[in-house]
Each structure stands twice: as structure tokens, then as C-alpha cells.
Amino acid sequence: MTPPDPADTTESPLLELRDVVVEYRGGVRAVAGVDLSVNRGETLSIVGESGCGKSSLARAIVHAPPPTGGEVVFDGVSLGSLSTAQVRRLRPRFQMIFQDPISSLNPRRTARQLVAEGADVWRRREPARAAAVDVDDLLRRVGIDPVRLGDRRPHEFSGGQCQRISIARAIAMQPELLVCDEPVSALDVSVQAQVLNLLRALSRDLGLTLVFIAHDLAVVRNISHRVAVMYLGRIVEVGDVLSVYERPAHHYTAGLLAAVPDIDAAESEHLGDVAPISGDVPSPANPPSGCRFRTRCPHATDRCADEVPELRPVGDDGQLVACHYPRRAPEG
């Protein structure tokens, strides 16, 4: 399967993250200043090892809870400038799918009730703005037979079926943005492909904008327009999917790609000299100075310890990298 066709970039971005920071008790910065934009109809995947801050960023996007610092701008409106009630009114327009599909569903409710629940609540709060929802049609759309399975509860479904119900529940709100926090990592490999194909089809058919969180670059290759690579709370590389996969500019990205077992021959030509990433991710409570990847990078110098690299263009295809010594020559 090939990556999706490029998204329309003629309009202003639907989502903008401006220096977003997520800090936990004890001064731990899970997200340490992220700038990203997502165009309407685009799928942007954010990838990186476990513990790099991806899920914290995903929750900050939907203000659950709001970020500690910076701005989340949705359709031109800064969510931080709104009251809690005003953000709540916007929530139908941005929905989230969680990693564990079973625990995210109310065990007491049937599939039909779960899909209808959010829309029913919204209809009571905003009757003039809420649209009618055909629950059975939504279940069919995600591959759940409403006649045979509509009255079953979550424990009677497989993990993949529960995730399909979660997706139906999210799109019942008719959102514009869907934030998917590792939605297939808890599923079997064969089921992962089915759920990814479903999300890709829904994105195309409904015009959804997706932010897709994953720790596996192989998972997001065929669903993404662009990929942002995250390491220890920062974005280290971002670009269109073909550029990042075929010509990675950051040594961390190259190391992640080199670890993918089914990498294409065309890609392996660019990664033949890449050694596996050694060591563990440092603690976000005490990150390295300068470049956060320097303690695991064989190309690090004193400059890497003294100076924080900023995202800058490489090549002429819009790819950005935060590295003093990238694998591709920077512009200019």
C-alpha cells in the first residue's frame, strides 16, 4: 500500500501547536516545546520510543488536560484563551481514540449505547447544533454487524472489535480532527492492518484530519502524509512520509528505520551504514544538555552538549531536522 495522496495545503492549518510544554510534578517535562501544524485532511503521525512524550502531547492537543505552556490553536482559535465551558462546546469537533480499546469503553453499556452516548449527551446540551446519529449505520461503517453484535457489551468483543466501536463512537460526533493515541499497539499484527485500513478509509471518505501517535515507524508508513519524529519531549525531524523514510536526516530517525525488519531495499541503501541505537532513553527529569539525543549518538561533539539544535530545513522538499550534523545537507 502506498502513502495517501498529499493533503490540500491551500487553507490555513486546522491545528497548530506553538511551543507546547507538558510538565508533571517534580518539574518533569514530558513535552519540552513542540511546534507543529496539521493541514485539513492531512494525517500527521508522531513517532518515537516509549516515554518520549507522545501520549502527553496527544492529550494536550485535546486539552485533557491543557498543556502547561504554549498554545494549541484549533481552526484559528487558541484553546487556552477559552473557558472550560467554551472548550467543552468545541470538543465534538476534535475527538480522541485511546490505546487500550477495552478499558476505554464502559463495560456496562452495549455497542449501540456506547456509539450513541456522546452524541446523546451533546444533543441534550446543544439541541440546536447536534445532528441526528444513525448508530447502526456507524457500526456497519466500522465493520460491526449491528443486528448480531449491537447489543453485546465490551467483554464480549475482541480487542480489534472494541477499537472499531471506539472509532464509531468518535466519528458519531462528526469531528474534524481525530487524535489517535497508539490505537493499534495493543492489537495483534493482523488486526492492526485492518484497523489502519479502516482509519485511512474514514479519513478519505469523511475528510478527517488525523494526528496518529505510534512508537513503530513501520505502522504509520502507509497511513501518513507527514511524519514527525519525537525524542525525549522534542521534535527532532518532520517531513513528508517518503522523504523521511527514504532520506532520513536525523541520526535517531535513521536508527529507528534501520531497526524495521521489513524495510524496502530502496530504503536500506540509505541506511546501510547505520548502527542500531544503543543505550536507553535518558530520564525526562534530568535530560542531557544541548541535543537530547547526544548521549546515544555516535556523531556527537562538544557543540551538541553546549547548543540546543533547532528545527531547520534540509534539502528542498520541506523536510526539517534538529541536528547540528544531519545526514542530509541543510539548506543554505
C-alpha positions in Angstrom: 0.0 0.0 0.0 1.3 3.5 -0.9 1.0 6.6 1.3 -2.1 8.6 0.8 -2.3 11.4 -1.8 -1.0 14.8 -0.5 -3.4 16.8 1.6 -4.7 20.2 0.4 -2.5 22.9 1.9 -4.2 25.9 0.4 -6.2 26.6 3.5 -4.8 27.6 6.9 -3.8 24.7 9.2 -6.7 23.1 11.2 -4.3 22.5 14.1 -1.2 24.4 15.3 1.0 23.7 18.2 3.1 26.6 19.4 5.9 25.9 21.9 3.7 23.4 23.7 5.0 22.2 27.1 3.7 19.5 29.3 5.2 19.4 32.8 4.4 17.0 35.6 5.0 17.1 39.3 8.7 17.4 40.2 9.5 19.5 37.2 9.4 16.6 34.7 8.9 18.0 31.2 7.4 15.2 29.2 6.9 17.7 26.3 9.6 20.4 26.1 8.4 22.9 23.5 6.8 21.4 20.4 5.9 23.4 17.3 3.8 21.6 14.7 1.0 22.3 12.2 -1.5 19.9 10.7 -3.4 20.8 7.5 -7.0 20.0 6.9 -7.5 16.4 5.6 -3.9 15.5 6.5 -2.6 12.6 8.6 0.4 13.6 10.6 2.0 10.7 12.5 4.1 11.4 15.6 6.5 8.5 16.3 9.2 7.8 18.9 10.2 5.4 21.6 8.1 4.7 24.6 8.4 7.5 27.2 9.3 10.3 24.7 6.2 12.3 25.4 3.9 11.3 22.5 0.8 10.5 24.6 1.3 13.5 26.8 1.3 15.6 23.6 -1.8 13.9 22.3 -3.7 14.6 25.5 -2.5 18.2 25.5 -3.9 18.7 21.9 -7.4 17.9 23.1 -6.9 19.7 26.4 -7.2 16.6 28.6 -5.6 18.2 30.5 -4.4 21.5 28.9 -0.7 21.9 28.3 1.5 23.6 31.0 2.8 26.1 28.5 2.4 27.2 24.9 -0.6 27.3 22.7 -2.9 24.8 21.0 -4.7 26.6 18.1 -7.7 24.8 16.6 -9.2 26.3 13.5 -7.7 29.6 14.3 -8.8 29.7 17.9 -6.4 29.3 20.8 -7.9 26.8 23.2 -6.0 28.4 26.1 -7.9 31.6 25.6 -11.3 29.9 26.1 -13.1 29.0 29.3 -13.7 25.3 30.3 -17.3 25.6 29.0 -16.2 27.1 25.7 -13.6 24.3 25.2 -16.4 21.7 26.0 -18.6 23.2 23.3 -15.7 22.7 20.8 -15.0 19.1 21.8 -17.3 17.4 19.3 -15.0 18.9 16.6 -11.9 17.1 18.0 -12.1 13.5 19.3 -9.6 11.1 20.7 -9.1 7.3 20.3 -7.1 5.6 23.1 -4.5 2.9 23.2 -6.4 0.3 25.2 -9.8 -0.1 23.5 -11.4 -2.4 26.1 -10.6 -0.2 29.2 -11.7 2.9 27.4 -15.3 1.6 26.9 -17.9 1.5 29.7 -18.3 -2.2 30.5 -22.0 -1.8 31.4 -23.1 -0.4 28.0 -23.8 -2.2 24.8 -22.1 -1.4 21.5 -25.1 0.6 20.4 -25.2 2.6 23.6 -21.5 3.3 23.5 -21.7 4.7 20.0 -24.8 6.8 20.8 -23.6 8.0 24.2 -21.5 11.1 23.2 -24.0 12.2 20.6 -26.9 11.9 23.1 -25.1 14.0 25.7 -24.3 16.6 23.1 -27.9 16.6 21.8 -29.2 17.4 25.4 -26.6 20.2 25.9 -26.8 21.7 22.4 -30.1 20.6 20.8 -29.9 23.2 18.1 -26.4 22.2 16.9 -26.5 18.4 17.4 -27.1 16.3 14.3 -29.0 13.0 14.4 -26.9 9.9 14.5 -27.6 6.6 12.8 -25.9 4.2 15.2 -26.5 1.1 13.2 -25.0 2.8 10.1 -21.9 3.8 12.1 -21.4 0.3 13.4 -21.6 -1.1 9.8 -19.2 1.6 8.6 -16.6 0.3 11.1 -17.3 -3.4 10.3 -19.5 -4.3 13.3 -22.8 -6.0 12.4 -25.4 -4.1 14.4 -28.0 -6.9 14.1 -25.8 -9.7 15.6 -23.5 -7.6 17.8 -25.2 -4.3 18.5 -26.5 -5.4 22.0 -23.2 -7.0 23.2 -21.0 -5.5 25.8 -17.2 -4.8 25.6 -16.2 -8.1 27.3 -17.9 -10.0 24.5 -15.7 -8.4 21.8 -12.1 -8.9 20.8 -9.7 -6.0 21.2 -9.9 -5.2 17.5 -13.7 -5.1 17.6 -13.6 -2.8 20.7 -11.3 -0.5 18.9 -13.7 -0.4 15.9 -16.5 0.6 18.4 -14.3 3.3 19.8 -13.8 4.7 16.3 -17.5 4.6 15.7 -18.1 6.4 18.9 -15.6 9.1 18.0 -16.9 9.7 14.5 -20.5 9.8 15.8 -19.7 13.3 17.0 -18.8 14.3 13.3 -15.4 15.6 14.3 -12.9 17.4 12.0 -9.9 16.2 13.9 -9.2 12.7 15.3 -6.3 12.2 17.7 -5.3 8.5 17.7 -3.1 7.7 20.7 -1.4 4.4 19.7 -4.7 2.9 18.6 -3.2 -0.3 17.3 -0.3 -1.0 19.6 -2.4 -3.3 21.9 -3.7 -5.3 18.9 -2.4 -8.4 17.0 -0.4 -7.6 13.9 -3.1 -9.0 11.6 -5.8 -6.9 13.3 -3.5 -3.8 13.2 -3.6 -3.7 9.5 -7.4 -3.9 9.4 -7.8 -1.0 11.9 -5.2 1.1 10.0 -7.1 0.5 6.7 -10.3 1.5 8.4 -8.8 4.7 9.7 -7.4 5.5 6.3 -10.7 4.9 4.6 -12.6 7.0 7.1 -10.1 9.8 6.8 -10.6 9.8 3.0 -14.4 9.4 3.0 -15.2 11.8 5.8 -12.5 14.3 5.2 -11.0 13.8 8.7 -7.7 15.3 9.8 -5.7 12.7 11.8 -2.9 13.0 14.4 -1.7 9.5 14.7 0.6 8.5 17.7 2.8 5.4 17.3 6.2 4.1 18.5 6.7 1.9 15.4 7.6 3.6 12.1 6.5 0.6 10.1 3.0 1.0 11.4 2.5 4.6 10.1 4.2 4.3 6.8 1.1 3.8 4.7 -1.4 6.0 6.6 0.6 9.2 6.9 1.1 12.3 4.7 3.8 13.5 7.0 5.8 12.1 9.9 7.2 13.9 13.0 9.8 12.1 15.0 9.9 12.8 18.7 12.7 12.2 21.1 12.6 13.0 24.9 10.0 15.7 24.6 11.2 17.4 21.4 10.5 17.0 17.7 13.8 16.1 16.0 12.6 15.6 12.4 9.5 16.3 10.4 8.7 15.9 6.7 6.6 14.1 4.2 6.5 10.4 4.6 8.6 9.5 1.5 11.3 12.0 2.4 11.6 10.8 6.0 11.6 7.1 5.2 13.8 7.2 2.1 16.2 10.0 3.2 16.2 10.4 7.0 18.2 13.5 8.1 18.4 12.8 11.8 20.6 10.0 13.1 17.8 9.0 15.5 15.3 8.6 12.7 17.8 6.6 10.7 18.4 4.3 13.7 14.7 3.7 14.1 14.3 2.9 10.4 17.3 0.6 10.4 15.5 -1.4 13.1 12.4 -2.0 11.0 12.7 -5.7 9.8 10.7 -5.4 6.6 12.3 -2.2 5.3 12.3 -1.8 1.5 15.5 -2.3 -0.5 15.4 1.3 -1.7 15.4 2.5 1.8 18.1 0.1 3.0 20.5 1.7 0.5 20.4 4.9 2.6 20.7 3.0 5.9 23.5 0.5 5.2 26.0 2.4 7.4 23.5 3.0 10.3 24.2 1.2 13.6 21.4 0.2 15.9 20.6 2.9 18.6 22.4 1.9 21.7 21.6 2.7 25.3 18.3 3.8 26.9 16.3 7.0 26.7 17.5 9.4 29.5 15.1 10.4 32.2 12.9 13.4 31.3 13.5 14.6 34.9 17.2 15.1 34.0 17.6 15.3 30.2 21.1 15.9 28.7 22.1 19.4 27.9 22.1 20.7 24.3 20.9 18.0 22.0 18.9 15.4 24.0 20.0 12.6 21.7 23.7 13.3 22.0 24.3 10.6 24.7 23.2 7.9 22.3 24.6 9.5 19.1 28.0 8.3 17.7 28.4 11.7 15.8 28.0 13.9 18.9 30.6 16.6 19.6 31.1 19.3 22.3 28.8 21.6 20.3 26.0 19.0 20.8 26.4 19.3 24.5 26.5 23.1 24.5 23.9 24.1 21.9 20.3 23.0 21.5 19.7 22.3 17.8 16.6 24.0 16.3 14.5 22.6 13.5 15.8 23.8 10.2 15.2 22.9 6.5 17.2 20.2 4.8 17.0 19.6 1.0 14.3 21.3 -0.9 11.3 19.2 0.0 10.2 20.9 3.2 11.9 18.4 5.5 13.1 19.8 8.8 15.7 18.4 11.2 17.0 19.4 14.6 20.6 18.3 14.4 24.0 20.1 14.1 25.4 17.4 11.9 22.4 16.0 9.9 22.7 13.1 7.4 21.4 15.5 4.7 23.0 18.9 4.0 20.9 21.8 5.4 19.6 24.5 3.0 21.8 27.5 2.5 
